[in-house]
Amino acid sequence: MTDQAVDTGGVQLSGHAATEGHFLGRVRELKELRADIERAGLDTISGKKAPRARVLLIAGRPGSGRTALAEELVRQVADRYRDGVLRARLAEPDGTPVPVEQAARELLTALNVPAPPGADEDDLAALLRHTLAERRVLLLLDDAAGAEQVDALLPDTPQCLLVAVSAGPLTGIADVRPCTLGGLDTKSALELLSRYTGSVRITVDPRSAEGLVEACQGQPAALNLAGGWLAARPKAAVADLAKQLHAEGDEGSPLSRVFRLVHATLPAPAARILRLLCLAPAGLADPHTASALAGCSVGAAHTTLSDLAALGLLRTVASPLPQYEVPACLYPLLRAAAETHDRPAELQLARARMLERTVRLLQSCRAITETDSPQAREKLQGLPSALRFPTPRAAADWLRVRRPALLASARLAVADGELDTLARRLMSQLVRAMVAHFGTQAAAPDLYGVHQLVLDVAERRNLPREKAAALLNLADVDARTGRTAEALVRYRAALDAGREANDPYAIGRAMESVGGAHLELGDFDRAADWFGRALAQRLARDERADAARLYGRIATAHTYAGRYGEAQRAWRAAAAGHRKNGDVGAHARALSELARVQEYAGRPEESLRTCQEAVEWARRAEDTRLQAAVQLRLADTLEHLGDPVAAGLHRGAAERILGEELPDREPEPEPKPEPRSETKPEPKPEHKPEHKPEHKPELRSELRSEAKPEARSEPESEPEPGPESEPEAGSERPDLTEHRANTCEIRSTSAED
């Protein structure tokens, strides 16, 4: 949380209430706040029912202990609210207000309520109020920047309680009960100091101790720093510190004077790390962050962070991994100290080192999930041991713990309105790592935010190519989460941006995606038309592999529309294209699909001959699963022709093939699609319709990516990810996915992977 006031040890676990016995003073304030909860509101006095939750405001300057008081109040009354306590922070450490959309989404996540990616602020706030309508919760909003934030999140139910922490009044919200904080009383302040220094130094010189409290004006944050300074110097008297503070003069606040004194007495390396932590994303620093900022080893950085936390300059965050938080009240002081002691070029270099370290950690986090790939193993071996994760679970834990800081890093990377190489690499690796560990569906809200950052910069800087990439990415997230109509609008906008940039990859990618969206919406004529446009472009550019794949997509659209003759011609063209390209497996799959359409068209003999040809090509492909799938397809055809004996033989052959393969290797999980940010079109899969001729195939709203695209031959293009496992031909699945969303990635240097 923001301001810790009276918590001892110099450390407070962020986001958790102070434990009983660690809180000092504020007896009168707590009594008044508890009474305000029970006191009748203006509506009750006038005979009306209270329309919304009661709002208690704890107002005070940063460092006054306002958050600690709010946490203590929550601890004391939490048992009255059966549905628990919700917490949200409404400002970044630098004071930047958190968007209501982000806060509402985090609260909904805490309630285990799914929020649609891309939903706007009003929709999310309305969903939150609806969710809380039948619940009795206590909502703590820390660091509220204004009344608008609080009002948007205020529950429309009187059985809830909202406690807001802010620097000033919440003008515009009715019946707010304010509690304004000053300094601690002398007795509580002395007890706080004694927890650092022990009681002896306070008892032997009570007048100097009281003078120190007066110099700090009873501000808990200043007293914490003073106590940490004394704790680090067991032989120093309280009077020594009081004299040095008086020597500082009256310039600035008590907190700033104590901070300057503490900073000046730190060892130079520790002082430098402390100053550079003002660059830490979201005010959260781990040993890697501090190591990259200062250019020192991870071990040395960890030791320094622990020492700074012991002095009260940082707070330890409760997490499975070592992580520290910069107190919001110290953030402006750290930034001013950095501007005074460090040159702008040094700060820029430290920021670049931190972002580069983040990129490499994300690379390692993703690569640990691809240990079956020789290239991934080689990448891992090329990283320093400090950057390698021991297991995929350790990488996922790191990604989950560091998620707020990683998203803040993405915002920091584009804060200057540019999309340089480092920013592109960071965005790309962040998206890939999240998809690899959490899946597209679970990571969709975060992916949406990352791609929206790129789109905002591209629109501000008039970068049509980057705009096309961002729109394609946002549309992909819409498509994968069932918002196909919204995806179609974005795909059309991406097509316009691609044409403006004269980028053939963006144009082809967008046209194919428009066709896929129409296919998902059931408009098969338009789907075939857009696939045909994409095919014409591929043929014009002599991209034969993609052209063969698009023939298959055109055939899929015709099959759904019941135009079996055109579907057969398209599948024959797809099979011929795959054969010319030397893709034996794809050739066999295309023949299997052709056989299926021939059966739909009432030509079982032709379907049988085509199936037999597909079996032979599958054998040549040396793909056992494909062989088994085609054998099953052949068995179905024979059964429809009235030859159950032959059908049984082929089914038995398929079972033997699979039985021989399974002991040798375990089934490979289907790879998760990787959202990317390059405007190159990602190919769509060839659809395998599984329905009888008299029934129109049914579409599912699931969208994925499949098939390896042709790599661009530019020197800075990244290696493409491997193809996804295709659906097995011959498997009877009426709900097989028809359109799998494309992905694109921000281009980066080849060294990044």
N, C-alpha and C positions, 0 to 999 in steps of 0.2 A: 504494500500500500504506500501511500504517499508520505505521510509524516509520522514518524514514530516519536513519541514524546517521553514516555516515562517507562520505557521498557529497558531492562537492564542487560548487562553484558555487551552492550554496544551492537547487538544483533537482534533483528526481528524477522520472523518468517513472513515473507510477503504473502498477502492473501489469507492469512490465518489470524484468528483472534488472539490477543494476548492472553496468556494463561493466568488463571486466578493466582494472586499473590505476587505477580510481577507488575501489577498496575499500581501506581501511586497517585494519591491526591484526587482532585476533581470530584469530591464527594457531593458538593452542592450542585454542580452541573449535572451529575448523574441522577440526583434526586429530582431535579426539575425536569429532566428529559423523561424519566419514568412517569412522572405525574402528567406530563403533556400527552402521553399515550392514552391515558384514561380520561383526560379532560374533554368535555363536550365541545364539539366544533360549532362553527357559526350556523351550519345547516341544522344541526340538532337543536340548537337554541331557538331557531326560527320555526321549528316543527317539521322540518324536511329531513328526508333520509340522506345521509352523506353519499354523494355519487361516486366518490373516488377514495383512494387510500389516504390515510393520514400521512403527512409529510413532516418529518423533523429535520431541521437544518442545523448542522454544526459548522459554524463559520470561524475562520481564523487564518492568520498568515501562515505560509509554509514554515514548518518547524515549530509550530505552536502545540503540536500534539493532537491535532484535530482527528487524524485517522485513528490514533491509538484510543482516543475517547470513544469514537464511533464503534470500534471493535469491542471495547469493553461493554458498551451498552448492548451491542448485539449478543455478546456472550451471556449477559444477565437475563435477557428477555427471549432468547431463542426458543426456549421450551414452550412458549405460548403459540408458536407457529408450527403447526403439525407438518406442513409440507416443506419445511426447511428454510435455509438462508441462501439467497443469491447475491453474488458480488459482481460488480462491474466497475472498471476504471474508465473514466470519461475524459482523461487527458494524458498525453504522452509526457515523459519527464521534462521535455523542453517547453511544456505548456500548450502544445498543439492539441486542439480539441479532437477527441475520437469521434468519428462519424456515428450518428445514431444507428445507422444500418449495421455497422460492425458491432456495436454494443448489444443491439437487439439479437443479432445472430449468436453472439457468445452466450447470452442468457438462454436462448432457445436450445442451444447445444447442451447447456447445463441441465436443462429440463428434459433432455432426450427427445426433443421435438424436431423433426427434420424441417429445415428451411430451404425453399427452392433457391438454387444458385441464380444470381442475377435479379432476385427480387429487390424492389426499391425500398427506400426507408419507410414509406407509409405502409406498404404491405407487411413488412417485417414487424413494425410497431403494432399494427393491428393484430397480427398473428400472436404476438406476445401478450397483448391485453386479453385476447380471446382465451389463450392458454391459462392465464392466471385468473380467469373469471370465476372458476369453481375451486380455487385453491386458497390456502391461507399461508402466505409466505412473508418473509422479511427480506426486503430488498435494500442492499447497501450500495449506494452509488458514490464512489470516491472521486475526488478531484473534479467535480462538476464545473464546467467552464461557464455555464449559463443556464437560465431557466428553461430554454428551449429543449436542451438535452433531457432534463429531468421530466418535463411535461410530456415528452414523447414516450417515455418509458414508464410513466405513472400508471399503475393498475387501476382499472375502472371497478374496483370492488373495495368496500370499506373494511373488510376483514383482513386486508393486507396492511403492512406498514412499510413506508419508505424512509430510510435514513440517508440524507444527502450530506456530503462533505464539500465545502466550497470556501472560496476566499471572500465571498461577499454575499449579498442578499439574492434571493431567487424571485425577482420581481415578475409578477404576472401569474404566479401560482397561488391560488386562494388558500387561506387558512394555514399558512406555513408557520411552524413553531420554531423560531430561531434560538440558538444558544451560541453566543459569541465568546470566544476564548481569549484570555490574556495569558500571563505567566503563571507558573505554579506558585503555590504558597511556599513560604520559606522552609517550613518543616519538611514538606514533600521534596522540595528541591535538594535540601541537605541529605535526605535519605537516598535520593537518586545518586548524588556524588559519592556517598559512602559505599554504595554497591560497587563502585569502581576502585575506590581508594582504601576501603576498610574504614572502620569507625575511629581508629586511633588518630589519624591525621586530621579528621574533622573535629574530634573532641579536644585535642590539645590546642587548637587554634580556631575556636568557633567564630571569632570576629572576622578573621580572614576568609573563612568559609562563607560567612554571610555576605562579605564584600564581593566574593566571587559570584555568588548567586545574584547579587544586585547588578554586577557588571554584565551578567548574562540576561538580566531582566526576567529571570525565571523561565526563559524559553527552553523547553526540553531538549531540542536539537542542539543548542549551544552547550547545554549542560552535559549532554552525552559526549560531545567532542572534548570538552574540558576534562571530564572524568576519564576518557580514554587516554588523554595526554598524561594525566597524573598516574594512571595505572601503568603506563609504559616507563615511568620514572619513579620507582619506589622510594628513592632517597629525596625526591623533590618535595618541598613543603607547599601547602595550599597557598601560602602567602607569595611564593615565588611566581606562581601562575597569575595570581591576582595583580601583582606588580607589572608583569609583562603585558597583561591586558590593558592596564591603565596607561602604560607607555604607548600602546597602539593609538591612543586618542579616541575621539568620539566619532570618527569617520565611519560611515556605514552602520549596518545593523549589528547587534551583538553576535549573531551567528557568523557574519562575514569577518568580524574581528577575530573570533576564536579560530575560524577556519584558516585565516592568513597565518596565524601563529602556528597552528598545527602543521600546515603545509610547509612553512619555512623550516621546521625542525625535522622534517622527514629526510631520510637518505635520498640523494638525487635520483637514483633509479626508481625508487618507490614513488617519489613525488611526480616524476614524469609519467609513470603508468597511471597514477591517479588522475592527472590532468587529461591524459588521452582518453580516459574512460568517458569523457563527455561525447566521444564519437561512437560509443557503443550503441547499437540499434536497440530502440525501446528501453534504453537504460539498463539492459541485461548483459552481463559479461561473464564468460566462462574462461578457463585458463587459455584456451585457444585464441579467444578474442584478445585478451590482454597480451598474449605472446606475439600475435601478429601486429598489434598496434605499436608495441615497444620494440619489436625486433629481437626478442630474447627467447630463451627456451621455454617450453610449456611448463616444466617443473618449477623454474624460477618464477614464472608468472603466477602459478598456483600459490606458491609460498607468499608472494607479495599480496595477492588478493586476500589471503587468510589474515595476514598482518593488518591490512587496512580495515578489514571487517572487525578485528579485535579493537581497533581504535575508534570504532563507531562511524567510520567514513563510508562503509558499505554495509549492506544487509545481506545475510545469507538467505538464499531462496530455498524453500523446502522442495526438493526434487531428488530423483535418484542419482543425478549427476551434479558435480560441483558447479554452482551457478550463483552469481551475486548480482545485487541490484543497486544502482546508484540512487540514493534518496533524492526525490524530486526537489527538496529544499536546497540541496547542494549542487544541483545541476547548473544553475546560472553561475555559481561561484567557480565551478570547475571550468566552465567555458571561458569565463573572464580570465582565469589563471592561465589557460592554454593560449589564449590570444596574447597575453602579456609575455609569457616565457618561451613560447614556441613560434617559430616563423611559419607563415602561411604555407610555404612549400613543404615543410616538415609535417604539418597537419594533413595536407593533401596526400603525401606519401604514406602516412600512417593509415589513412582511410583506404587507400588503394591496396595496401598490404592486407588489411582486414578483409576486404571484399574478395581478394584473391584467395586468401585462406578459406573463406567460406565456400568459394567455388570448388576448391580441391576437396574439402570435406564432403560436399554434396556429391562430387564425382565418386569418392570412395563409398559413400552411403548407397549410391545406386549400384556401383560395380559389385558390391558384396552379394547382391541378389542375383548376379549373373555368373556364378562360379562355374557353370557348365560351359561357358564360352571361353575359349583360349585367349581371345582378345581382352576380355574382362579380367582374367587372371593376370595377364601381362600388365594391364593398367594398375592393378592393385600392387603388384610387386614393384612397380616403378615409383610408388608413393613412399615417403618416409614412414617408418613404423609408427610414429606419433599420430599420423593421419589415417591409419588403417583401423577398421573396426574388426573385432575378433569374430563376430557372428552377425547374421542378418538381424537378429533380434536386438543386439546392441545398437546397430545402426538405426533401427526403427525407433528405439527408445530415445536415442539422441535427437532424431528428427522430430519426435513428438515433444520432447522437452524444450527444444530450441525453436519450435515453430513460431512463436511471437517474434523472436529476434530475427529469424530468417525472413519473415514477411516484412519486417521493418527494414531489413537489409535491402530488399527489393525496392522499397520506397526510397531508401537512401541512394541507391544506385542511379535512380532517374530524377533525383531531387533537383539537379541543375538543368533539367529539361533536355538532356542529351541521351542518346542511345549509343554510347561508345561500345567498344568490343567487350570490355569487362562487364558492363551492364547486361549486354546480350547473353554472355556466357552464364552470368548469375541467374538470369531469368530462365534460361534453357535448362540448366542443371537443377534448379529448384523444382521446376515443373516435372522433370523426369524422375527425380527422387521421390516426390510425393506420390506420383502415379505408381511407381515401382513398389512402394511400401503400403500405401493406403488404398490404391485403386482409384480410378477416375471418378466413380460415383461418390466415394467418401471425401475425396479431395476437391470436388467440384467447386465449392464456395471459395476456397483459397485460390484455385486455378483461375477462377473468374476474376478475382481481384488482381492477380498478377497480370493477366492479359489486358485488363482494363487500364492498368498503369501504362502499358506500352501504347495502347490506343490513345490515351490522353496526350502522351508526349508526341505521338505521330501526328495527331490533329493540330496540336499547338505549333509544331515545327514544320507542318506541311510536308510530311514524309509519306508519300502515297504507298511505297512498297511496304514499309513497316505497318502502315495502316491496314493494308490488305492482309498481312500476316496476323495482326491482332484480331481483325474481324473474323478471319477464318478460325482462329483458336477459340474465340468466344462462341462462334456458331457451333463448333464441335462440342463444347461443353453443353450448350443448349440442346443439341441433338442427343447427346448421350443421356441427358436427364429428362428426356421426354418432351422437351419444348421445341418440337419440330417446326411449328409455324414461325416461332421467333428465330430459329436457326435459318430458315429459308430467307427471311428478310436480311439477316446478316450476310449470308452467302451472296445474295444479289449485290449488297453494298460492297463486299470484298471484290466481286467481279468488276464493279465500276472503278474501284481503287487500283486493281491490277491493270486495267486498261489505261488508266491515267499514268501509271508507272511504266507502262509498256513492258510488263513482266510476263512472259509467256507461261511461266510456271504458275504464277498466281492466277492467271486467266484460266488455264486448263484445270487447275485444282478447284477453282470456284465453280466452273461450269459442271464438272463432274459432281461436286457436292450439291449443287442445285438440283441436278437430276436425282441424286440419292434422296434428297429431302422430298421431292415430288413422289418418288417411289414409296417412301414411308407414309406419305399422306394419301396414297391410293390413286394418285393421278398418273396412271401408267403411260398415257399418250405423251404428256409433257416430259415424263421421265425419259422415255425413249428418245424424244427430240433433243433434250439436253445432253444425254449420253452420246447421241449422234454428233452434236456440235463438238464435244470434247474429243470424240474419235477423229473427226476431220482435222482438228489441230494436231493430234498425235501423229496422224499419217503425214501431215504436211511437214512435221519435224522429224519424220522417219524414226519415231519412237515405237518400235515394233512390239516390244513386250507389253507396253501399256495399251497399244492398239488392240492386241489380242485379248487382253483382259477386258477392255471396254466392249468388245464384241459380245463377251459373255454377259455383261451387264445389260446390254441392249436386248439380248435374248431373254434375260430374266423379265424385263418389262413387258416384252411381247407375250411371254408365257402367261403372266398375270392377266394380261388383257385378252387372253384366249386366242391370240393370233399365232397358232402353232406353226403354220407354214413359215412365217417370218422368223419365228424363234428358231426353227430348225436351220434356216439359212445362216442366222447369226452364230449359232453354236458350231456349224461347220466351219465358218470363217474363223472362229476362235480356235478350234482344234487345228486348223491349218496354220494359223499364226504361231501357236505354241510349238507345233512340229518344226516349222522353219527356224524358230528361235532355239531349238534344241532342248526345250523344257518338256521332258518326257512325262513327268508326273502331271503337269498341267494339261498336256495333251490327253492323257488318260481320263482325267476328271472331266474335261470338256466332252469327250466321247460318251462318258457315262451320263452326263446331263442331256446330251443329244438323244440318247436312248430313252431317257425318261420322257422327253417331249414327244418322241415318236410314239411312245405308248399312249400318251395323252391324246394324240391325234388319231388313234385307232389303227396304228400300223405295228402290231406286235411282232410280226416276222422281221421287219426292218430293225425294230428295237432289239430283238434277240441277236441279230448279226452285229449290230453296233456294240452291244454289251460284250460279245465275245472278243471283238477287236479291242475294246477297252481293257479287258482282262489281260490280253497279251501285252499291251503297252504298260499296264501297271506292273507286270512281271519284269519288263525291261527297266522300269524305273527303280526296281529293287526297294520299293517302299511297301513293307509288309502290311501296314494298316490300310494303305490304299488298295492293295490287292484284296484284302479281306472285304473292304467296303464294296468294291466292284463285284466280287463274287456274290455278295448278298444282293446287289442290284440285279445280277443275272438270275439268281434264284427267284426273286420276285417276278421277273419277266416270265420265266419258265412256268411258274405257278399260275400266272394269269393265262398262259397258253394251254393249261390243262395237263402239265407234265410234272406232277408232284414228286415222282421218283428222282428225276434229274434235278429238280429244285432242292430236294433233300441232300443230294450229293454235293451240290455247290455250297449249301449252308454248312455242311460238315467240313468242306475244305476251308471255308472262312474261319470256322472255329479252330481248326488245326493250326492255321496260320497264326491266329492270335494267341493260341496256347503255346506255340513255340517262341513267340516274341516276348510275352509277359515275363517269363522267368529270367530272361536276359537283361531286361531293363524295365524300370518302373515307368508307368505312364507319365508323360511330361505334362505339367500343368499348362493350361492355355496362357500364353504370355498376355500381359495386360497392355492395352494400347498406350503409347507414349505421346502425350501432347507435345507438339514441337512448334517452333515459331519460325520456320522457314516457309516462304511462300510457295515452295515446290509442291505440286499436287501429290498426295499420297493415294495410291491406287485403291480402288474398292474391290471387294472380293467378288468372285463369280458366284452368283446365286445358284443354289441347288433346290429348285422347287420340288416339293415332295407330295404334291396333291394329285388326286385323280382328275381326269379331264372334266368331269361334270361339276367339279367344285372349284371355285376360284380360290387361289392360294390366299392364306391369311397372313397379314403383316403383323410383325411385332414392333414395339417401339424401342427395341434395343438397338443401339448403333455402336459399331466397333470399327477398328481399322485392321487391315489385313493386307498381305502381299507386299513384298519388298519393292520400293520404288527404285527407279533408275537414279543412280547417284549423279549429282551435278559435277561437272568437271572443273569447277573453280578451285583455285588453290586453297581457299579458306573454308571450304565446305566440310562439314563433319561427316564421319562415316555414318551410314544409315543403319537403323536398327534392323535386326533380322525379321523375316516374315513371320506372321502368326500362323499357327497350325490351322489349316483349312478344315471345314466340315467334311466329314467322311462321306464320299459318294455312296449312295445306296442305303444310308441310314434313314429310316422312316421318321421324320420329324416335321409334322405339319406346320410348326411354328418357327421354322428356321429363320434366322435373321436375314433380312433382305438388303438392308443398307447398313454398312458399317462406316462410322464417321471417319473422315480424314483427319490427319493431324499435320501440324507444321511446326517448325522450330526456328528460333532466332539463330541466324548463322553465327558461327564463331570460328576461331582458329582450330585447325586440326589437332593442335597440341593439347587442347582442353580434355580430350578423351584419351 
